[in-house]
Amino acid sequence: LWTPDGRRIAFRSLQSGVRTVAWQRAEGGAPPELLIREWVSPGSWSPDGRELVVVKDSAIWGLDVTAEPPTLRSLVSFVDQGSGTAYSPEISPDGRWLLFQAGFEMDQIYLEPYPGPGPRLQVSGEAGISPAWNPNGREIFFLAESKAQGRFRMMSVAVTPGANATF
């Protein structure tokens, strides 16, 4: 996952049998630098590049890459509400919202203020997967399963950006 400035790429790695997340300068020449010794999946960067949003144990976490060592903080967890999962995190282009997929038996698409706290808003009307922001920050895309046809269709939701986003 490229950093916002395009100078580094973060990735999962297996180093001497230990699962990690590392990053490396794009021009190469130097070995990868360890970010965290945990098996997490990189999802999205904050626009300033200070936080890498990751998925760990079916929850969404923020990894502060400026801390020494980098530290995790919980962003989205469904553990207290049952056996649900949260994943596919993506921070909005303006850095104010966290878009993600979560659910128990059926996944939905949600939006929460970033870096939080704030209310969780459900974006999808039906089951939804694979959320993504339009780079202009004014539209969210996701896939919804058509029960009648047994296939997925692309959905689009217009978003009015700002501190109190509406859609």
Disulfide bonds with the S-S distance in Angstrom:
none
